[in-house]
Amino acid sequence: MLPEGSTLFVGNSMPIRDLDSFFLLNKKNIKVMANRGANGIDGIVSTAIGVASVSQPCYLVLGDLTFYHDLNGLLASKLYNIDINILLINNNGGGIFSFLPQAKEPKHFEKLFGTPLDLDFHHVVEMYNGKYDLIQDWEQFSETFAKNQEVGGLKVMEIRTTRDSNLKEHRDLWNSVSREITTMLKGDMK
């Protein structure tokens, strides 16, 4: 769905890992960028808006904690009318930690690692004169994504997910890929 010549800026933690695993090779000229702040997620919004000031169209994909840590970076888009499309994947916390060993210690996991924010980002986007869409399904996402290509300024498309279902979907997908590779290799060995 990304237009030819797009810049895709990817947040840290799960978004960059998902891109590395699942971004399909295609014939489009798409520039992929990322950066890592001192804590991994610092300054991602500001950096992406800086990139958007010189590289259009620009799409930022990031999680809710990363978005939260640099909300004030949205001011540059408002002040300088910088076009940026943000895909906010909101799993209400640090989704990557569900994949790590500490997830097996439920007593303090949510407070220390899950770190749920329970924030309504619609208000923030509105504060910075942005266009906000809460995405409910794939059809709405496709329509909104296409419409936003015709709109200037700050556009945020929020997709709410749950960390538990995300973990399960990743594991199911990787198990499926592993089975396919094993089947393929066994077929080649005969």
Backbone as a chain_set.jsonl record, in Angstrom:
{"seq": "MLPEGSTLFVGNSMPIRDLDSFFLLNKKNIKVMANRGANGIDGIVSTAIGVASVSQPCYLVLGDLTFYHDLNGLLASKLYNIDINILLINNNGGGIFSFLPQAKEPKHFEKLFGTPLDLDFHHVVEMYNGKYDLIQDWEQFSETFAKNQEVGGLKVMEIRTTRDSNLKEHRDLWNSVSREITTMLKGDMK", "coords": {"N": [[0.805, -1.208, 0.0], [2.112, 1.146, 0.393], [3.041, 4.142, -1.223], [4.972, 4.547, -4.25], [8.337, 5.528, -3.836], [8.163, 6.198, -1.168], [9.038, 6.987, 2.253], [9.645, 4.92, 4.896], [9.531, 5.031, 8.193], [10.541, 3.385, 11.058], [9.616, 2.412, 14.283], [11.274, 1.37, 17.337], [11.751, -1.749, 19.131], [9.11, -3.993, 18.897], [8.0, -3.103, 16.323], [10.27, -2.685, 14.532], [11.392, -5.199, 14.536], [9.283, -6.74, 13.533], [9.127, -5.601, 10.972], [11.598, -6.38, 9.949], [11.188, -9.12, 9.851], [8.821, -9.515, 8.327], [8.421, -7.683, 6.228], [7.696, -7.375, 2.909], [9.569, -8.131, 0.011], [9.582, -6.002, -2.709], [8.941, -4.246, -5.801], [8.965, -1.57, -5.474], [10.403, 1.621, -4.851], [11.299, 2.109, -1.849], [12.328, 3.774, 0.949], [13.744, 2.774, 3.937], [13.904, 3.62, 7.29], [15.281, 4.105, 10.611], [15.942, 4.849, 14.065], [17.832, 4.768, 17.088], [17.256, 5.727, 20.277], [18.63, 6.813, 23.471], [17.312, 5.209, 25.336], [16.261, 3.479, 23.595], [13.65, 4.058, 22.629], [13.46, 6.779, 22.686], [12.836, 9.955, 21.248], [11.843, 9.185, 18.724], [9.484, 10.056, 17.361], [10.072, 12.798, 16.92], [12.396, 12.572, 15.327], [11.381, 11.212, 13.085], [9.544, 13.114, 12.124], [11.329, 15.1, 11.464], [12.627, 13.791, 9.342], [10.418, 13.595, 7.644], [10.17, 16.217, 6.908], [11.875, 16.553, 4.811], [11.583, 14.384, 3.164], [9.185, 12.959, 1.303], [6.363, 10.915, 0.378], [5.999, 10.321, 3.918], [5.945, 7.738, 6.279], [5.337, 6.667, 9.519], [5.754, 3.996, 11.68], [4.942, 2.814, 14.772], [4.924, 1.858, 18.285], [2.702, 2.26, 21.146], [4.052, 3.033, 23.564], [6.435, 4.142, 22.61], [5.399, 6.242, 21.067], [4.163, 7.756, 23.107], [6.441, 8.526, 24.613], [7.542, 10.587, 23.145], [5.653, 12.553, 22.54], [5.55, 15.368, 22.421], [7.062, 15.933, 20.241], [5.35, 16.056, 18.133], [4.639, 18.661, 17.829], [6.257, 19.992, 15.958], [5.234, 19.188, 13.491], [2.781, 20.495, 13.507], [3.546, 23.25, 13.785], [5.115, 23.724, 11.501], [3.698, 22.707, 9.448], [4.132, 20.034, 8.533], [3.858, 17.153, 6.659], [2.951, 14.003, 7.773], [2.384, 10.562, 8.154], [1.176, 8.522, 10.579], [1.244, 5.34, 11.879], [-0.048, 4.005, 14.565], [0.486, 1.511, 16.72], [-1.219, 0.231, 19.178], [-0.843, -1.532, 21.909], [-1.267, -1.207, 24.491], [1.034, -0.944, 26.173], [4.342, -2.329, 26.776], [4.928, -4.377, 24.41], [6.996, -6.033, 23.481], [8.167, -7.193, 25.67], [6.618, -9.325, 26.378], [7.583, -11.403, 24.937], [9.883, -12.128, 26.108], [11.924, -13.719, 28.734], [11.058, -12.71, 31.269], [8.323, -12.552, 31.158], [7.311, -14.839, 32.129], [7.075, -14.529, 34.793], [4.603, -13.602, 36.414], [3.833, -12.083, 38.678], [4.878, -9.42, 39.057], [5.018, -8.541, 36.516], [3.272, -6.907, 34.835], [3.376, -4.325, 36.03], [6.139, -3.704, 35.975], [7.098, -4.374, 33.382], [5.055, -4.726, 31.411], [3.767, -2.291, 31.573], [1.199, -0.746, 31.199], [-0.504, 2.004, 29.686], [-3.064, 3.057, 29.295], [-4.17, 5.226, 27.776], [-5.955, 7.701, 25.882], [-5.247, 8.488, 22.825], [-6.4, 10.094, 20.949], [-7.042, 12.66, 21.866], [-4.557, 13.894, 22.098], [-3.63, 13.988, 19.444], [-5.556, 15.642, 18.353], [-4.982, 17.973, 19.803], [-2.672, 18.795, 18.565], [-3.616, 19.606, 16.129], [-4.076, 17.508, 14.355], [-5.207, 14.811, 12.192], [-7.168, 12.159, 13.237], [-7.706, 8.678, 13.323], [-9.366, 5.891, 14.526], [-8.743, 2.702, 13.939], [-10.745, -0.003, 12.992], [-10.947, -2.315, 11.446], [-9.566, -4.245, 8.684], [-10.578, -3.327, 6.209], [-11.42, -0.688, 6.786], [-8.926, 0.339, 7.483], [-7.531, 0.184, 5.014], [-9.072, 1.963, 3.434], [-8.821, 4.374, 4.911], [-6.05, 4.708, 4.897], [-5.597, 5.158, 2.16], [-7.137, 7.525, 1.751], [-5.779, 9.291, 3.442], [-3.521, 9.834, 2.008], [-4.161, 11.922, 0.461], [-4.419, 14.061, 2.124], [-2.985, 16.736, 3.921], [-0.53, 17.472, 6.528], [-0.509, 16.308, 9.955], [-1.344, 12.967, 10.427], [-2.843, 10.372, 12.161], [-3.245, 6.993, 12.504], [-4.684, 4.789, 14.521], [-4.267, 1.558, 15.724], [-5.64, -0.698, 17.783], [-4.498, -3.302, 19.775], [-3.988, -6.437, 21.523], [-1.577, -7.502, 23.844], [-1.376, -10.215, 24.532], [-2.767, -11.604, 22.443], [-1.199, -10.803, 20.312], [1.266, -11.984, 20.902], [0.546, -14.71, 20.729], [-0.265, -14.828, 18.002], [2.161, -14.237, 16.699], [3.736, -16.436, 17.519], [2.23, -18.56, 16.445], [2.449, -17.941, 13.712], [5.244, -18.144, 13.313], [5.576, -20.858, 13.939], [4.127, -22.003, 11.849], [5.65, -21.151, 9.641], [8.045, -22.478, 10.243], [7.191, -25.165, 10.037], [6.584, -25.274, 7.283], [9.106, -24.792, 6.142], [10.504, -27.004, 7.109], [9.057, -29.073, 5.867], [9.598, -28.453, 3.18], [12.403, -28.776, 3.126], [12.647, -31.485, 3.779], [11.451, -32.59, 1.537], [13.3, -31.882, -0.412], [15.403, -33.452, 0.304], [14.853, -35.984, -0.445]], "CA": [[0.0, 0.0, 0.0], [2.961, 2.342, 0.395], [3.279, 4.685, -2.565], [6.333, 4.558, -4.801], [9.184, 6.605, -3.342], [7.863, 6.502, 0.237], [9.973, 6.714, 3.33], [9.024, 4.198, 5.994], [10.317, 5.171, 9.417], [10.039, 2.319, 11.912], [9.957, 2.501, 15.694], [12.044, 0.264, 17.909], [11.099, -2.872, 19.796], [8.429, -4.919, 17.986], [7.844, -2.668, 14.924], [11.46, -2.924, 13.699], [11.548, -6.653, 14.421], [8.259, -7.202, 12.589], [9.53, -5.188, 9.628], [12.707, -7.238, 9.542], [10.681, -10.465, 9.59], [7.658, -9.669, 7.471], [8.31, -6.721, 5.133], [7.836, -8.107, 1.655], [10.362, -7.597, -1.085], [8.724, -5.541, -3.796], [9.664, -3.482, -6.82], [8.852, -0.147, -5.171], [11.554, 2.304, -4.275], [10.895, 2.521, -0.515], [13.456, 3.996, 1.844], [13.417, 2.364, 5.295], [14.769, 4.287, 8.26], [15.013, 3.94, 12.037], [17.038, 5.298, 14.919], [17.733, 4.225, 18.44], [17.579, 6.703, 21.308], [19.365, 6.295, 24.631], [16.513, 4.123, 25.909], [15.682, 2.731, 22.488], [12.444, 4.654, 22.055], [13.494, 8.235, 22.82], [13.009, 10.831, 20.096], [11.44, 8.59, 17.444], [8.515, 10.937, 16.691], [10.795, 13.988, 16.464], [13.276, 12.207, 14.228], [10.554, 10.9, 11.908], [9.008, 14.372, 11.587], [12.471, 15.728, 10.795], [12.769, 13.099, 8.061], [9.258, 13.971, 6.816], [10.337, 17.591, 6.405], [12.69, 16.521, 3.588], [11.335, 13.166, 2.393], [7.74, 12.731, 1.224], [5.562, 10.809, 1.593], [6.674, 9.666, 5.032], [5.086, 6.922, 7.134], [5.969, 6.233, 10.759], [5.08, 2.882, 12.349], [5.501, 2.712, 16.109], [4.033, 1.413, 19.344], [2.147, 3.289, 22.024], [5.042, 3.565, 24.499], [7.335, 4.998, 21.838], [4.621, 7.444, 20.747], [4.009, 8.49, 24.361], [7.711, 9.09, 25.063], [7.949, 11.761, 22.357], [4.446, 13.231, 22.05], [5.796, 16.776, 22.119], [7.657, 16.022, 18.91], [4.275, 16.346, 17.174], [4.517, 20.111, 17.67], [6.931, 20.412, 14.719], [4.295, 18.984, 12.382], [1.789, 21.577, 13.596], [4.149, 24.57, 13.558], [5.711, 23.855, 10.17], [2.805, 22.031, 8.505], [4.862, 18.897, 7.97], [3.017, 15.984, 6.402], [3.435, 12.714, 8.261], [1.37, 9.536, 8.39], [1.635, 7.703, 11.692], [0.492, 4.139, 12.209], [0.17, 3.782, 15.987], [0.065, 0.178, 17.147], [-1.428, 0.419, 20.606], [-1.123, -2.761, 22.653], [-1.34, -0.764, 25.884], [2.241, -1.246, 26.934], [5.56, -2.82, 26.13], [4.635, -5.692, 23.848], [8.174, -6.873, 23.259], [8.527, -7.913, 26.893], [5.839, -10.567, 26.42], [8.372, -12.41, 24.233], [11.119, -12.345, 26.858], [11.762, -14.614, 29.89], [10.364, -12.115, 32.412], [6.875, -12.743, 31.0], [6.943, -16.037, 32.897], [6.996, -14.112, 36.201], [3.437, -12.722, 36.349], [3.552, -11.289, 39.875], [5.2, -8.0, 38.872], [5.254, -8.305, 35.086], [2.526, -5.762, 34.281], [3.87, -3.057, 36.566], [7.526, -3.44, 35.606], [7.423, -4.578, 31.974], [3.888, -4.473, 30.567], [3.603, -0.837, 31.678], [0.035, -0.221, 30.478], [-0.718, 3.447, 29.796], [-4.497, 3.356, 29.303], [-4.348, 6.596, 27.277], [-6.726, 7.963, 24.67], [-4.36, 9.346, 22.033], [-7.207, 10.976, 20.105], [-6.949, 14.012, 22.404], [-3.231, 14.427, 21.779], [-3.591, 14.292, 18.008], [-6.423, 16.822, 18.204], [-4.259, 19.112, 20.375], [-1.684, 19.223, 17.575], [-4.361, 19.842, 14.878], [-3.934, 16.368, 13.463], [-6.356, 13.973, 11.826], [-7.077, 10.921, 13.993], [-8.634, 7.606, 12.98], [-9.252, 4.638, 15.263], [-8.986, 1.667, 12.929], [-11.498, -1.135, 13.53], [-10.767, -3.519, 10.639], [-8.679, -4.102, 7.531], [-11.235, -2.512, 5.182], [-11.318, 0.711, 7.212], [-7.522, 0.723, 7.385], [-7.216, 0.402, 3.598], [-9.739, 3.199, 3.001], [-8.213, 5.512, 5.615], [-4.684, 4.832, 4.393], [-5.697, 5.782, 0.834], [-7.638, 8.905, 1.92], [-4.757, 10.11, 4.081], [-2.517, 10.227, 1.022], [-4.652, 13.166, -0.146], [-4.569, 15.044, 3.19], [-1.706, 17.203, 4.454], [-0.376, 17.608, 7.961], [-0.368, 15.153, 10.833], [-2.405, 11.967, 10.368], [-2.548, 9.236, 13.03], [-4.158, 5.859, 12.41], [-4.41, 3.946, 15.68], [-4.773, 0.181, 15.716], [-5.541, -1.25, 19.132], [-4.292, -4.748, 19.827], [-3.667, -6.909, 22.869], [-0.268, -8.156, 23.876], [-1.539, -11.674, 24.553], [-3.092, -12.124, 21.108], [-0.038, -10.543, 19.465], [2.235, -13.03, 21.205], [0.036, -15.952, 20.164], [-0.215, -14.746, 16.534], [3.566, -14.361, 16.292], [4.172, -17.822, 17.714], [1.533, -19.381, 15.445], [3.039, -17.655, 12.405], [6.576, -18.739, 13.253], [5.412, -22.315, 13.879], [3.698, -22.313, 10.485], [6.819, -20.968, 8.772], [8.977, -23.573, 10.543], [6.652, -26.399, 9.439], [6.736, -25.182, 5.824], [10.53, -24.945, 5.821], [10.839, -28.411, 7.366], [8.446, -29.862, 4.781], [10.343, -28.165, 1.969], [13.726, -29.385, 3.242], [12.498, -32.936, 3.716], [11.154, -32.903, 0.146], [14.538, -31.736, -1.178], [16.355, -34.473, 0.71], [14.463, -37.293, -0.995]], "C": [[0.845, 1.269, 0.0], [3.175, 2.842, -1.024], [4.753, 4.575, -2.973], [7.089, 5.759, -4.226], [8.931, 6.988, -1.896], [9.084, 6.3, 1.119], [9.18, 6.067, 4.446], [9.964, 4.29, 7.184], [9.717, 4.225, 10.442], [10.553, 2.493, 13.335], [10.682, 1.254, 16.166], [11.144, -0.773, 18.564], [10.401, -3.762, 18.775], [8.294, -4.395, 16.56], [9.064, -2.957, 14.042], [11.699, -4.423, 13.533], [10.522, -7.231, 13.45], [8.612, -6.817, 11.162], [10.629, -6.109, 9.111], [12.219, -8.636, 9.163], [9.676, -10.535, 8.45], [7.534, -8.672, 6.319], [8.63, -7.417, 3.818], [8.728, -7.379, 0.656], [9.407, -7.196, -2.199], [9.541, -4.672, -4.737], [9.577, -1.979, -6.587], [10.147, 0.379, -4.575], [11.109, 2.881, -2.928], [12.141, 2.616, 0.351], [12.996, 3.633, 3.256], [14.429, 2.995, 6.241], [14.332, 3.961, 9.683], [16.139, 4.63, 12.787], [16.809, 4.763, 16.318], [18.186, 5.286, 19.422], [18.31, 6.035, 22.47], [18.629, 5.132, 25.283], [15.829, 3.315, 24.816], [14.531, 3.451, 21.825], [12.442, 6.177, 22.11], [13.63, 8.925, 21.472], [12.559, 10.294, 18.757], [10.482, 9.506, 16.684], [9.232, 12.16, 16.123], [11.687, 13.685, 15.266], [12.484, 11.934, 12.961], [9.961, 12.168, 11.3], [10.125, 15.17, 10.914], [12.707, 15.106, 9.425], [11.64, 13.515, 7.114], [9.392, 15.386, 6.253], [11.136, 17.632, 5.107], [12.422, 15.316, 2.702], [9.853, 12.819, 2.442], [7.41, 11.697, 0.164], [6.302, 10.014, 2.654], [5.645, 8.98, 5.924], [5.894, 6.464, 8.335], [5.12, 5.123, 11.37], [5.748, 2.711, 13.707], [4.448, 2.244, 17.098], [3.631, 2.546, 20.265], [3.158, 3.85, 23.017], [6.017, 4.501, 23.8], [6.648, 6.312, 21.488], [4.522, 8.335, 21.982], [5.302, 9.198, 24.767], [8.14, 10.329, 24.292], [6.738, 12.492, 21.781], [4.706, 14.685, 21.668], [6.503, 16.984, 20.79], [6.627, 16.331, 17.845], [4.129, 17.844, 16.919], [5.161, 20.592, 16.369], [6.015, 20.252, 13.511], [3.27, 20.109, 12.348], [2.401, 22.93, 13.209], [4.611, 24.771, 12.113], [4.913, 23.139, 9.09], [3.52, 20.893, 7.766], [3.912, 17.712, 7.844], [3.697, 14.737, 6.961], [2.237, 11.814, 8.536], [1.902, 8.612, 9.469], [0.681, 6.532, 11.888], [0.882, 3.768, 13.64], [-0.4, 2.423, 16.367], [-0.004, 0.205, 18.666], [-1.823, -0.904, 21.264], [-1.106, -2.493, 24.155], [-0.141, -1.234, 26.7], [3.388, -1.745, 26.094], [5.403, -4.236, 25.627], [5.838, -6.601, 23.707], [8.508, -7.708, 24.488], [7.734, -9.203, 27.068], [6.593, -11.724, 25.762], [9.616, -12.824, 25.017], [10.87, -13.16, 28.123], [10.972, -14.013, 31.054], [8.844, -12.243, 32.322], [6.396, -13.962, 31.79], [6.858, -15.758, 34.396], [5.842, -13.114, 36.349], [3.229, -11.789, 37.537], [3.783, -9.785, 39.659], [5.342, -7.617, 37.4], [4.555, -7.051, 34.565], [3.103, -4.434, 34.747], [5.267, -2.713, 36.048], [7.801, -3.493, 34.105], [6.254, -4.297, 31.036], [3.59, -2.988, 30.472], [2.407, -0.278, 30.899], [-0.168, 1.268, 30.742], [-2.19, 3.819, 29.934], [-4.773, 4.8, 28.882], [-5.204, 6.626, 26.026], [-5.931, 8.97, 23.848], [-5.113, 10.297, 21.112], [-7.05, 12.43, 20.549], [-5.611, 14.673, 22.053], [-3.156, 14.847, 20.319], [-4.416, 15.549, 17.727], [-5.707, 18.082, 18.696], [-3.244, 19.676, 19.379], [-2.307, 19.415, 16.186], [-4.224, 18.71, 13.866], [-5.254, 15.684, 13.177], [-6.148, 12.621, 12.5], [-8.125, 9.934, 13.504], [-8.332, 6.399, 13.854], [-9.68, 3.535, 14.313], [-9.648, 0.456, 13.593], [-11.263, -2.435, 12.761], [-9.91, -3.191, 9.413], [-9.285, -3.199, 6.451], [-11.138, -1.025, 5.537], [-9.872, 1.193, 7.11], [-7.15, 1.047, 5.939], [-7.811, 1.71, 3.096], [-9.086, 4.426, 3.619], [-6.804, 5.77, 5.101], [-4.69, 5.552, 3.045], [-6.14, 7.246, 0.946], [-6.565, 9.816, 2.504], [-3.647, 10.526, 3.12], [-2.891, 11.557, 0.362], [-4.753, 14.307, 0.853], [-3.195, 15.446, 3.7], [-1.691, 17.209, 5.97], [-0.187, 16.285, 8.685], [-1.584, 14.249, 10.705], [-1.977, 10.778, 11.214], [-3.651, 8.203, 12.865], [-3.789, 4.916, 13.547], [-5.07, 2.59, 15.512], [-4.55, -0.372, 17.12], [-5.458, -2.771, 19.057], [-4.13, -5.156, 21.288], [-2.344, -7.653, 22.807], [-0.385, -9.674, 23.848], [-1.833, -12.237, 23.171], [-1.93, -11.898, 20.145], [1.022, -11.622, 19.66], [1.811, -14.354, 20.569], [0.127, -15.943, 18.635], [1.211, -14.875, 16.026], [4.037, -15.813, 16.397], [3.521, -18.754, 16.708], [2.152, -19.188, 14.059], [4.413, -18.294, 12.276], [6.515, -20.261, 13.218], [5.004, -22.759, 12.475], [4.868, -22.205, 9.507], [7.809, -22.107, 8.99], [8.504, -24.889, 9.937], [6.846, -26.399, 7.929], [8.19, -25.388, 5.406], [10.951, -26.396, 6.017], [10.297, -29.303, 6.259], [9.225, -29.685, 3.484], [11.716, -28.852, 1.995], [13.657, -30.905, 3.162], [12.206, -33.387, 2.288], [12.4, -32.832, -0.718], [15.543, -32.834, -0.858], [16.035, -35.834, 0.118], [15.077, -37.521, -2.335]], "O": [[0.357, 2.343, -0.35], [3.458, 2.055, -1.926], [5.647, 4.517, -2.128], [6.549, 6.862, -4.139], [9.438, 8.012, -1.437], [10.014, 5.564, 0.79], [8.163, 6.601, 4.889], [11.048, 3.707, 7.186], [8.509, 4.255, 10.675], [11.745, 2.692, 13.568], [10.7, 0.226, 15.489], [9.918, -0.66, 18.538], [11.059, -4.247, 17.855], [8.46, -5.185, 15.63], [8.906, -3.428, 12.916], [12.165, -4.859, 12.481], [10.845, -8.104, 12.644], [8.422, -7.61, 10.239], [10.585, -6.56, 7.967], [12.771, -9.265, 8.26], [9.671, -11.501, 7.687], [6.622, -8.802, 5.503], [9.712, -7.979, 3.647], [8.639, -6.163, 0.49], [8.528, -7.968, -2.582], [10.713, -4.4, -4.477], [10.058, -1.196, -7.405], [10.878, -0.336, -3.889], [10.604, 4.002, -2.865], [12.907, 1.66, 0.47], [11.969, 4.13, 3.719], [15.639, 2.917, 6.028], [13.184, 3.595, 9.932], [17.173, 4.957, 12.204], [15.701, 4.356, 16.669], [19.345, 5.7, 19.413], [18.57, 4.832, 22.443], [19.257, 4.173, 25.733], [14.91, 2.545, 25.097], [14.43, 3.465, 20.598], [11.502, 6.804, 21.621], [14.45, 8.523, 20.646], [12.868, 10.898, 17.73], [10.653, 9.71, 15.483], [9.018, 12.518, 14.965], [11.728, 14.453, 14.305], [12.871, 12.375, 11.879], [9.885, 12.283, 10.077], [9.892, 15.84, 9.908], [12.96, 15.819, 8.454], [11.874, 13.759, 5.931], [8.787, 15.707, 5.23], [11.089, 18.624, 4.38], [12.969, 15.226, 1.602], [9.328, 12.434, 3.487], [8.105, 11.608, -0.848], [7.123, 9.15, 2.344], [4.616, 9.558, 6.275], [6.998, 5.939, 8.191], [3.915, 5.287, 11.557], [6.956, 2.493, 13.794], [3.252, 2.231, 16.805], [4.157, 3.656, 20.173], [3.125, 5.049, 23.294], [6.381, 5.542, 24.347], [7.252, 7.379, 21.602], [4.771, 9.538, 21.902], [5.264, 10.343, 25.216], [9.023, 11.056, 24.748], [6.793, 12.996, 20.659], [4.14, 15.179, 20.693], [6.535, 18.1, 20.272], [6.976, 16.814, 16.767], [3.559, 18.25, 15.906], [4.647, 21.517, 15.741], [6.021, 21.09, 12.61], [2.932, 20.615, 11.278], [1.834, 23.663, 12.399], [4.505, 25.871, 11.572], [5.378, 22.98, 7.961], [3.504, 20.818, 6.538], [3.249, 17.325, 8.806], [4.857, 14.454, 6.663], [1.22, 12.248, 9.077], [2.952, 7.992, 9.302], [-0.527, 6.712, 12.042], [1.985, 3.283, 13.894], [-1.613, 2.213, 16.338], [1.02, 0.202, 19.35], [-2.973, -1.336, 21.188], [-0.956, -3.402, 24.971], [-0.284, -1.836, 27.765], [3.405, -1.604, 24.871], [5.712, -5.191, 26.339], [5.707, -7.821, 23.806], [9.064, -8.799, 24.37], [8.142, -10.08, 27.829], [6.277, -12.889, 26.003], [10.317, -13.761, 24.632], [9.723, -13.286, 28.551], [10.28, -14.746, 31.76], [8.153, -12.057, 33.324], [5.206, -14.091, 32.081], [6.596, -16.67, 35.18], [6.078, -11.907, 36.405], [2.514, -10.794, 37.413], [2.945, -8.973, 40.051], [5.74, -6.496, 37.08], [5.19, -6.217, 33.919], [3.296, -3.521, 33.944], [5.542, -1.559, 35.721], [8.641, -2.746, 33.604], [6.442, -3.695, 29.979], [3.207, -2.489, 29.414], [2.585, 0.576, 30.031], [-0.025, 1.735, 31.872], [-2.525, 4.789, 30.615], [-5.521, 5.513, 29.551], [-5.183, 5.699, 25.216], [-5.941, 10.165, 24.141], [-4.513, 11.215, 20.553], [-6.939, 13.328, 19.714], [-5.555, 15.866, 21.751], [-2.675, 15.935, 20.001], [-4.004, 16.411, 16.95], [-5.813, 19.139, 18.074], [-2.99, 20.88, 19.353], [-1.597, 19.389, 15.18], [-4.254, 18.943, 12.658], [-6.269, 15.938, 13.824], [-5.091, 12.007, 12.36], [-9.283, 10.294, 13.295], [-7.193, 5.937, 13.92], [-10.847, 3.451, 13.931], [-9.178, -0.044, 14.616], [-11.361, -3.523, 13.327], [-9.579, -2.035, 9.146], [-8.575, -2.394, 5.848], [-10.811, -0.201, 4.683], [-9.622, 2.327, 6.699], [-6.522, 2.072, 5.673], [-7.137, 2.479, 2.412], [-8.828, 5.41, 2.925], [-6.413, 6.918, 4.895], [-3.882, 6.452, 2.815], [-5.561, 8.114, 0.292], [-6.451, 10.977, 2.111], [-2.913, 11.474, 3.397], [-2.041, 12.231, -0.221], [-5.134, 15.416, 0.478], [-2.331, 14.591, 3.893], [-2.714, 16.979, 6.615], [0.236, 15.286, 8.103], [-2.719, 14.701, 10.856], [-0.89, 10.233, 11.024], [-4.831, 8.494, 13.059], [-2.714, 4.315, 13.542], [-6.257, 2.483, 15.204], [-3.415, -0.497, 17.58], [-6.242, -3.425, 18.369], [-4.135, -4.309, 22.18], [-2.044, -8.344, 21.833], [0.422, -10.346, 23.206], [-1.229, -13.229, 22.763], [-1.7, -12.716, 19.254], [1.603, -12.113, 18.692], [2.624, -15.035, 19.943], [0.546, -16.933, 18.035], [1.451, -15.551, 15.026], [4.658, -16.344, 15.476], [4.181, -19.644, 16.172], [2.355, -20.154, 13.323], [4.72, -18.912, 11.257], [7.322, -20.892, 12.535], [5.486, -23.776, 11.977], [5.05, -23.069, 8.649], [8.356, -22.644, 8.027], [9.304, -25.646, 9.387], [7.232, -27.418, 7.356], [8.466, -26.08, 4.426], [11.671, -26.954, 5.19], [11.0, -30.188, 5.77], [9.483, -30.655, 2.773], [12.137, -29.441, 0.999], [14.514, -31.537, 2.545], [12.663, -34.451, 1.87], [12.556, -33.62, -1.65], [16.435, -33.115, -1.659], [16.862, -36.744, 0.175], [14.858, -38.568, -2.944]]}, "num_chains": 1, "name": "protein.A"}
